[in-house]
Every structure is written in structure tokens, then in C-alpha cells.
């Protein structure tokens, strides 16, 4: 198992997003966040992780089933900003600009 290189922090809104999902979906989201973001949150050969264009500071997205996890990287911390259903991504991205 790879060693953790980044600390993942759920913002209060993101924690609320997790709490609002069915237990099975929430578990899968947390599992994917740990798997992909604790070791290497940057998009390098991984199609689930993407750096979104037009955002300063940079905004990243992790695909997890029908959900999208939006986050920023600050030094060795990954700050989870929000978790949305894929159908609601445009609404979040408009607010994030």
C-alpha cells in the first residue's frame, strides 16, 4: 500500500455533501478520495482526476461513479470543497468562478 503524502481535509460544505448521501455512495466516495487524493492528487495518467481550466487558484475534479469531488491543493493538503452529482456540476462550477 502506498504511503500517504497528502492530508485530505473536508470543508464543512463538503462534509455536509457526504452526510447527505446514501451510506453506500458515501463509503465509495470516501474510498475513492483516500485512494486517489492521499497519494497523488495531481492528474498524471489518471483519467478520474482532472485539472479544470480557467480557475485561479487551480481547481481539480475527481470522478467517483455519478459524483464529482472538487478540490484544491495547498502545500501538502487537499481541501475538498464540494461533492456534487454529475448533473449538478455546472451549478457548482458557476459558483466557484
Beta strands, then each sheet from edge to edge (+ up, - down):
strand 1: 7-10
strand 2: 49-52
strand 3: 59-64
strand 4: 67-74
strand 5: 77-85
sheet 1: 1+ 5+ 4- 3+ 2-
end
